[in-house]
Every structure is written in structure tokens, then in C-alpha cells.
Amino acid sequence: MVTYEKLRKKPQVAKSLIGMSLVEFDNFYVEFETAHSERLVSSTTTRRKKKRQRAAGAGRKHKYDLRDRLLMTLFWLKAYTTYELLGFFYDLNKTNIEDNLNLVLETLERMTSFNFERPKAERKKLHSVAEVMDAFPDVRLIIDAKEQRVERPKNKKGKDGSVQDRQKPYYSGKKKTHTIKNQAAVSPTGLIEHASASVPGGANHDLNLLRQTDLLSNLDDDEAAMMDKGYDGIAADYPDKKLYLPFKARRNHPLTEEQKAYNRFLAKYRIVVEHTMAQLNKFQVLVQRFRHQLTRHSAIFRVVCGLVNRRIQLRPLKLYSPA
């Protein structure tokens, strides 16, 4: 099992197990402990969603302390083991494992916030040379979508006997499987500034998802966004916004050499979002086929985005100077 006492004896394996060093975990735990206590004190219901009758912390004690339960959750996000396997390691049954994870994840979700989702007056502006692109100094966001396989949803029968098709919206013709999709917007330094709710992958093209979130409306007049070919056509929806998109070839209208050169130039700056996506993919909970309730995916995606942001703030992504 992954406990704090065992990890202290072999701190070199911490990053592989939980996605951060032991020193970083110690600092993170201080913040988490405070946030967790505040959440429990302010809660008016139990974890079973019943009205609380006793003070937070009363009742049967957990087998593992809060530090070890946070470690357990980070390990689960990193490795995405089954509840049965995690229960074997920690000598707990499946229900206990789920309860422990849910309690920690709820606090982690409350701790997670993104700069661009705040009101404009409260947002951090990008001014320093290190935080902007030399060729595109007005770029505020680089937008992309992430798609993940899910278990095939089960159809449900209505009271009238009709079958509700819950599979079709999730079936992606491109991936040839059922998927769920999220939109992420990152700053020029790779920090995630926005993370959308999870939506069915088959019924939501990247372009449609961007329209649903209406993220571009929140850009200031002096701010621009950068996207890939999947967002072709979005400029018509926001004629007053400055958007950088690659040229897209069309039937009987191949790209010119100048357009191809521009696309290559743009791609060198867009690489920052790919680096951030690579950091998200270090957490297997966002890589393997998602096995749990689809309603939980949004919260888990945001939690992992928050953990990646913490990692990037401590160890910035490698910045490339396009030639």
C-alpha cells in the first residue's frame, strides 16, 4: 500500500506514484488539510446526503489518517486501479475505498479554480515577456479538446416501454468507440485557465463545444485566442475577436506554399497546449477507458487539471523559441 511512512523511506518513487515529489506533497497537504476541515465544518449533510445530526468528525474513525487518504486518492488518479485492487492493497472493501476517494475528491474539487473562469476584474493579466509569445503577444488562450474512451452506456427503458438511446451521443465515428470530451484552454506558459464540463464525445464536435461554452466572449478587446483546424468556422461567430487559426485545404482549393508555411509557424507556438495535454495524460484516470459514472468525470477532469497546474507552477514547461 502507498502510505506516508513507507513513502518517506523511498521518496524517490513519489513522483511516479502520486505525480509530485514528497516535499511538494507535504506543502500540498497543508493546504488540503485546511480546505478539508473547512468543508466538513460548513457541510450540513452527511456523505450519504442526509441532514447532519452530529458535528463533523464524530462517529467511527477512518482506518487511515487524512494524509494517507490523500495519498491513496492521488495514487488512484495517477494509476487508475480498480476499487477491488486498491482495496486489496489497503485491506479495505470496495465500498470503503469508494467512500474514502469521494471524500477527498470533493475537497480537491473545491480547491480547484482556473484564472480565466473568474470575473474579468479578478483575472491575472499577462504582461511580462516570459508570459507572452513574441510573435503573438496578444494571445491569451490556446484552446484544444481532449477525448477519452468510456464504457458503453446502457440504454434505459422509459415508463411507456420505449428505449432511450444513451449510446449514440457518446459514439465517436472518428475514434470508432464511445467517448467523452472536455475542452481546455491554456495560457502561453501552459497553465490551464479553463476546463469545461464533460460532454458526450460523439454528439459534440470541438467547434460545437467551444460554441456551447462561449469562452471567446470573455476575451478582452486586446486579447486573442489560438486554435487548430478543428475550429474552422469559429471566426464567423465572433467577428469582433482576434483569432489565430491555421488555413484549411478544401476541395479543389489546396493550400498555397505561403499558407503551409504559416500553418507550420503557427503550430510551433501551439505546441504549448500539446505539452499541457501530455501532462494531463500522465494521470491514467484520463487515459484509460473511464470505468465509473459519467457524471463524475467533470469533477475528476478539473481535479487533475488543478494538479497539473500546481506541477507547472513549480516546474514550468520547457519554452521553445520557434525558428
N, C-alpha and C positions, 0 to 999 in steps of 0.2 A: 504494500500500500504506500501511497505518497503522503507522508506526514512531515510536519515541520522538523521534528527531531531527526528523522532519517535524512532529510534534505540538507540539514546543517552539516552532516558528516560528509556529504558529497555535493557541495554547492556547484560544482562544475556541470552537473547534469540538469540544473534548474531550468535553464533556458529551453532545453529540449523537451522537458516535461510540462512546463507551465507557460512558456513563451516569454519569460523575463528572468533576470538574474535574481539571486536570493536577496541581495541588497535592495534591488528595485521592488521586490515583493514586500520586504519589511516596510519600506516607505509607503507602498500602496495599502498595506494592511492598516496602517494608522488612519488613513483617510476612510477606508472601508468600515472600520470598526465604529467610527463616529457616525457615519451615514447610516449604518445598520441599526445602531442604537436609537437614533432619531426617528428612523422609520417605524421601528417597533413601538416606541413610546407614542407616536402620533396615530398609530393604527387603532381603529375602532372595531375591527373584525379579526377573527382568528384565521389561520391558514385554510380552514375549511369554509371560509366566507360566512361564518356565523358571528353574531354580535358578541364582542368580547365581554366576559364577566369577571375576569381576573386581570391583574396588571401584567404587562409584558414581562416575560421571563419566568413567570410562575409555571407550575406543572412539572412534568417529567423532563429531566435534563437530557441533552443530547449526548450520545456516546463520545463524540469528538467535539473539541472546543471550536470556537468560531474561526480561528486561524487555520486549523486543519480542514474545516468545511469549505473555506475559501480556496485552499489548495486543491481540494477534491474537485471543485467546480472548474477551476482553471485547467486542471488536468483533463477533465471531461471535454471542455471546449477545444483543447489542443488535440486530444487523441480521438474524441468522439466514440468511446467504447459503449457497448450496450449496458443497460442498467444491471443486467444479470452479471456481467463480467466485473463491473465496478463494485457490485455488491459482494462478489467473491473476494476481491482484494481487501475490502473494508469490513468484511464479516457483518454485512447488513443485508436485509432483504430488499427486493426491488422497490417496494413502496417507500421504505425509509430513504433509499437513495434518491428517489424522485422528490420526496419532501425536502430533503437537505439541499438538493440542487435548486429547487424552485425558490426557497427562501433566500438563498444567496443571489440568484439571478435577478430577483425582484429588486434587491438593493443595488446591484450593479447597473440595472436599467435606469434606476432613479439617478444614479451618479453620472450617467452618460448624457451629454448635451453637445450640440455642434454649433459652431460660431455663426454660420450663415442662417441658422434657423431662429436666431434671436432677432428682436426688433432692430431696425436699421440703426437707431440711435445707440444701441448697446454693442454693436459689432466692432470687432477689432479691424482696423483698416490696415492695408498692406502698403507700406511706404518705403522701407529700406531696400537697397539694391539687392540684398540677399533674398528678398521675398518676392521679387518680381522677375519677369522674363525680359531680357534685354531687347529682343525683337518684338515682343508683345507685352509691353509694360502695363497695358490696360486690362489684361486678362485677370479676372477674379476667380473664375471657376473653370475646371476641366471636368467635363461630365461624361460618365460612362455607365453601363449597366452590367450587372452580374447575374448570371443564370445558374441555377443549381437543380440537380435531379431530385425528385421526391418520389415517395411511394405512390403507386397509382391510387387516386382517390376512389372511394367506394360510392357507387350510386345509391341514392335513397329513394324509398317509395313514399309518396305522399298519402294523405288520408283517403284520397279518392282512388288510390291504386296506381296512379301514374308514377313513372320513374323519373326522378330528377337526375339529369346527366351532369355529374360533377367532374367527370373525367375530361371532357372535351376542352374546357377552358385551360386546362393545365397541359394539354398535349402540344408539344412544340414540334412542328414539322421540320424545322431546321435541325434540332437535336435528336429527333426520332424517339423521344421519350417524354415523360411528364416532368415538367419543371416549374420552378418558382423563380421570380425575378425581383431584383432590387435595383434601385438607381442610387449611384453615389456621385457626389461632386467634391472634388479635392481642390485645394489651393495650389499655387505654383510650387510650394515646398512639399506637397504630398499629403498634407494634413486633410483629413476628411472633414468637410464643412457641412455636409448634408447627407443624410441616409434616409431613403424613402421606406415606406411600409412595403411589405412583401405582397406581390400580386401574382396571379396565375401567369405562367410563362407563355402559354400558347395564345392566350387572348390579348396579350399586351406586348405590342412591338415597342422597342426602345423609344421611338418617336412618340407613340401614344402615351407612354408612361411619363415622359417629360411634359407633355401637354396636360396630363392629369395633375401633376404636382404643381404646375405653373411656376416652377422655380425661377425662370428667367424674368418674371415680372418683378422679382425682388432685387434685381440688379440696379445699382445707381446709374445715373446717366453717363458717368465716366468709367463704368466697369463693363468688361466684355466677358464672353464665355467661349470656350473651345470644345469642339466635339468631333466625332468621327463620321464616316459616311452613313452610318445607320440613322443619323438625324437629318438627312437630306430633306429639305422642305420646311424645316422649322423656321427659317428666316422669314417666310411669308406670314407666319403667325405673329412675329414680333418685329415688324419693320423698323421700329424705333430703337432696337437693341443692336449692339455691335457683336456679331457672332463670327467666329473663325471656324469654317468647315472646309474639308478637302473637296476638290472637284470630283464629280462622279460621272463616269462614262455612261452614255445612253446609246440606244440602238441607232446605228448609222452616224453617231456623233462621238468618235473616240477622243480620248484626251490628247491635247497638244503636248509637245515637249515642255513648254513653259508650265502648263498645268501639272504635269507629272513632277516637275522639279519643285513646284510649290507644295504639292502633296507630301513629297519626301521631307521638305523643310519643316512643314507643319508637324509631321509625325515625330520628328526629333524632339519637339517641345511637348507633344502629347505623351511621350514615354513616361512622364512622371505619374500619370494615372495608372499605367500598367505596373509600375513599381509598387504603388499602393495596393493594387489588386493582388499582387504577388504576396504582400504581407498578410492580407486577409486570407489567402489560400494556405497560409501556414497553420491555420486553425481548421482541423479536419471537420469540425461541425458545419463548416461552409463549403466543404469539398466533397465529402461522401454523400451518398443518397440520403436525404433528410428523412429520418425514420419516425419522427414524432408528430404531434398535432401541428397542422399547418398554421394554426392561429398563434403558435408560439414562435414562429420563425422571425417575425418582425423584431420582437424584443431581443432575440438571440443575435440577429444581424447587427442591431445597434450596439449591443454589449461588446461584440467583437470589434466593431469599428472604433469604439471608445478605447479598447485595449491597444489597438494598432496605433491610434493617435498618441497614446501615452508612450509607446515604444519609439515613435518617430520624434517626439519632442525630446526624448532622452538621447536618441541616436539618429540624427537627421539622415534622410535618404541621400544617397550619392547624387550630387548635382552634376549633370553633364553640360558641357558648353558646345552646342551644335556647331559643326564646322561649316 
